Amino acid sequence: MRENPVLINPIKRAYLALESWFNMSFGTEWNPMYHLGTLTFFLFWIILVTGLYLFGIFHGSIDGAYDSVEYITHEQWYIAGVMRSLHRYASDAAIITILLHLFKEFAAGRYHGFRWFSWVSGLPILWLVVTLGITGYWLVWDELAQYVAIGSARLLDSLPIFSSSMTSNFLQGQMTDRFFILIEFLHLLGQPLILFFLLWLHVKRLSNVDINPPRGLAIGTLLALLVLSFIKPAVSHGPADLSSMPTVLQLDWFYLNAYPLMDYWSEGKTWILATLITVILMLLPWIPPKKDGPAAVVDLAHCNGCELCFDDCPFEAISVQARTDGAKYEKEVVVDPALCASCGICMGSCPSSNPFRQANEELKTGIDLPDLPVDKVRTMTKEAVLAMTGSANILMVGCDHGFNVNQLDNNETKGVKLRCSGMIPPTLVEYALKNGADGVMVVGCRHNDCFYRFGNLWVEKRFSGERKPILRGRADRRRIKVFGGAETDKTSIEKELKVFRNELLVINEQIAPSDQVDGKELSDV
Amino acid sequence: MFDFKNKLFRYFLQAVNYSIFMWLIWFLSTSPSYRQLADDEAVLTISFAHAGEIREPCHKRTQKELMKLSPNMRAPMDCTRERSPIIIEVLLDGAPMYTHTAEAPGLFKDSGVDIYHSVKVSAGRHNLAIKMDDSVLKEGFNHSFNQDIDINPAQILLIGFEFGQGFVIK
């Protein structure tokens, strides 16, 4: 069935539009939408470094805190003041990147099935970062800190946990350094340590984890925050005074938005709303239930333990162990079904997934998808190639999560949809060309935005010879094109296809008819 | 038509994006400002910790009862642990402002109660009346406070309870 672009999820459409805008502005390598996680890490580094500097000057007591922050802001504005502003603005920026990261993964549908762990483990990070910001505002001990402290205490008092009132700690003459030191300990050590653990947990099921954004993007972000720190330095409110209530506050809405809600609503309703949002987000991976395909299966009879699939798996689902079948090879691979995304990238990386092998029998490979085995992929490829009757026939190999290649099917263009473009063994491209295709166009997800993280990247590297299994030298590169595209990129893909076809027509004209490949003859290969 | 591949134009677009990013942080880190109290408002806070009276009167053990106990347990008085709830009623200018009954917390209901209540009131002169009952053994409210109070704008007027003094303005 052809996919109607109008029916594409409007949230995903909004995300793709945003992604296109950033691709136009930054290019695919620096697109911030592709580096939201690493950008957040980078912002955490800024927060950590500036925080350590501020800690050296900050006086952690009720009487000394405000004055020390005033010193930081006004007396040593050129270093400490900038550090304070950077500390605050990087924290605000982290909320932006985290929320965009959440939006992106949701819009792109990357939270179902095997991804439940990353999704669920990411939510406590958001809440922890918010509470980290709250305790940070507390330490300044100005009027805003007073508002935050009393509001937080009211929130905690509304829970049936504590026997004594926490709010009564913030009455005139009641506040002690002990409570202040507790908050200082939480902000400086307790919360950052938990955050570090949660971040480790969040990426635990991913392989090839990168925590650094591209240098250009990092420099741009740092410069933007630095400029902001100079033109609008972070300042405090008046000093906290527990005998009076500040009337007007300049709230940081990134972190403190729950407090006005609590004033207008109630503590209980605010808790209910926060709990409801958390529970709904936590349950999203199972609403509606979505089943991944069956996990990849290893066939030791065709596996020599080369570890290429282990290297390529984006989700740490493959491990290597000593050979168990008595074969002459040293190692074998094992798939953990609980971690397997059924993306098929491992099948594309297996050297045994060579369609020229076992030509007249069922093609077996070392690691395969039970519901879309390499033999079926070979058959689909062959059928698509033989069905084309044009003068420059192009086989388009697409994936389930990018542009639907079957939308462009006609007598000189046929699409084969795989789960991920990373499923393509380079030899499959050669096989298509040998069987009569004039060109092969691989249309996976947009560059750097593979649904399975690395599928399109691995294909590009295999074709360029940077990553095994490589496309052999004898394959005519002029007849192969890789172009990423999302559901909404039909126009640009059609344009690219047209250009490619014209190039193929020129190449075909340069080759004498007797040299041309006879599809029928070679279909027996 | 613009050439999107043009490097300069791409830098310009990046500058636009960074400007939006900076503006978003600039604005939301302090704006819009939030008013939590009107200019002519103040806050009245009643806060204290107080343990209610023992729920039942103590019983003086007879010699016979004492002899039944092991030597180290022979305390002359036998008192139950459970304490009375605290019932408090606050009236501001004759109108009910706060009514609350707090059971003594703890497994044996023998702990003190923390009362905290804070409300916004208009600044100026008010009549404040507080009644508290902390004993089920005595009829009615056994502690009371009635006084005209002056509150300045934005002031937090704190009313506490001190043993032996009753309700006090702090």
Contacts between the chains, C-beta under 8 A, distances in Angstrom:
chain1	res1	chain2	res2	distance
A	22	B	17	7.2
A	24	B	4	5.6
A	24	B	10	7.8
A	24	B	13	6.5
A	25	B	10	6.5
A	25	B	13	3.7
A	25	B	14	5.4
A	25	B	16	7.3
A	25	B	17	5.2
A	26	B	10	7.6
A	26	B	13	7.9
A	26	B	14	6.1
A	26	B	17	7.4
A	27	B	10	7.0
A	32	B	17	7.9
A	88	B	29	6.8
A	89	B	25	5.3
A	89	B	29	6.8
A	92	B	25	4.7
A	92	B	28	7.1
A	92	B	29	5.2
A	93	B	21	7.4
A	93	B	25	6.1
A	96	B	21	7.3
A	96	B	24	6.7
A	96	B	25	7.4
A	147	B	36	6.9
A	157	B	116	7.1
A	163	B	105	4.6
A	163	B	106	7.2
A	163	B	111	6.5
A	163	B	114	7.7
A	164	B	49	7.1
A	164	B	114	4.7
A	165	B	47	7.2
A	165	B	49	7.9
A	165	B	114	3.9
A	165	B	115	7.7
A	165	B	116	4.3
A	167	B	47	7.7
A	167	B	116	5.1
A	167	B	118	7.7
A	168	B	47	4.8
A	168	B	49	7.4
A	168	B	114	6.2
A	168	B	116	5.1
A	171	B	45	6.9
A	171	B	47	5.6
A	171	B	156	8.0
A	171	B	158	5.7
A	171	B	170	7.8
A	172	B	156	7.0
A	172	B	158	5.9
A	172	B	170	6.7
A	173	B	170	7.3
A	220	B	14	6.6
A	220	B	18	6.1
A	221	B	18	7.9
A	221	B	21	7.9
A	223	B	18	7.7
A	224	B	18	4.4
A	224	B	21	5.8
A	224	B	22	5.2
A	225	B	22	7.9
A	225	B	25	7.8
A	227	B	22	6.8
A	228	B	22	4.8
A	228	B	25	6.2
A	228	B	26	6.2
A	232	B	26	5.6
A	234	B	29	7.7
A	242	B	156	6.9
A	243	B	155	6.8
A	243	B	156	5.7
A	243	B	158	7.9
A	244	B	154	4.7
A	244	B	155	5.5
A	244	B	156	5.9
A	245	B	36	7.0
A	245	B	37	5.4
A	245	B	42	7.7
A	245	B	43	5.1
A	245	B	154	5.5
A	245	B	155	7.8
A	245	B	156	5.6
A	246	B	36	7.1
A	246	B	37	7.6
A	246	B	154	7.5
A	247	B	35	6.2
A	247	B	36	6.7
A	247	B	37	4.4
A	247	B	38	7.4
A	247	B	39	6.6
A	247	B	41	7.9
A	247	B	154	5.7
A	248	B	33	5.4
A	248	B	34	7.1
A	248	B	35	5.0
A	248	B	36	7.8
A	249	B	33	6.6
A	249	B	34	4.9
A	249	B	35	7.8
A	249	B	36	6.4
A	250	B	30	3.9
A	250	B	31	7.0
A	250	B	33	5.2
A	250	B	34	7.8
A	251	B	30	7.4
A	251	B	33	7.4
A	251	B	34	4.8
A	252	B	28	7.4
A	252	B	29	5.0
A	252	B	30	6.9
A	253	B	28	4.5
A	253	B	29	7.6
A	253	B	31	7.8
A	254	B	25	8.0
A	254	B	28	5.8
A	254	B	29	6.7
A	260	B	34	5.4
A	260	B	36	7.6
A	263	B	36	6.2
